Amino acid sequence: EIHLTYAIGDKRTDVTLKRGEGAAEPVTLTEADAREFRIVSVDGPVALSLIREESGRPTNVPEVQVNRSYQADKPLSELMEGDTVRVNLRVTWSPAAQPGCYTVRDFVPGGLTPIVNWSWDWQSYGVYPTDVGEGAVSFYACSGRGGETITYLTRVVSRGSYVAEGTIVQHMERPSIAVSGKEETIIVK
């Protein structure tokens, strides 16, 4: 087990993570909380990542591209409640792209829900989600390899016509370096 204690002002929080499970402890901070956040103690290997979200859609930079595709055992036009849909996100960086790691935030259409649990098979899918909630799934991807495909599973939970906002890829240290993918409509019968 890995033990971590952090504090926001005078309030301390103890966290225990199990080794080898890719466990994460998301902490959402207000601007005021961020100024008072500190790590008090660590026992074991821990990595800390900061994601600073900004409102609105980003201005696309040409050096970063993102494409999303859906795969199912049947044509997407024939999806029904209970069907499983694989979502593939392909992120590519040109040689001129800002090096470093990026947050990849994919907005799940309303009729689908991500299938994510703490025994996520990251070896099959390549990466583990860093955040799941508010209608989106987030991952980290780094530019060193020129391109990366991120795959996750969803399940159809309700019928209707739903819009999936474009996937956002944003540099973790320089949020103005970003790209927004295309909006897509998914129809569930």
PENOR-V894930 format. One record per run of one state. SS is the DSSP state (A for helix, B for strand, O for the rest). FROM is the first residue (numbers start at 1). LEN is the number of residues. Records with the same first field share a line. If there is no record, write none. Layout:
# PENOR-V894930
SS: FROM-LEN + FROM-LEN
This chain:
# PENOR-V894930
O: 1-1 + 9-2 + 18-13 + 44-16 + 61-3 + 73-3 + 79-5 + 94-7 + 108-4 + 116-6 + 126-5 + 134-2 + 146-1 + 157-3 + 165-3 + 172-6 + 181-3 + 189-1
B: 2-7 + 11-7 + 37-7 + 60-1 + 64-9 + 84-10 + 101-7 + 112-4 + 131-3 + 136-7 + 147-10 + 160-5 + 168-4 + 178-3 + 184-5
A: 31-6 + 76-3 + 122-4 + 143-3
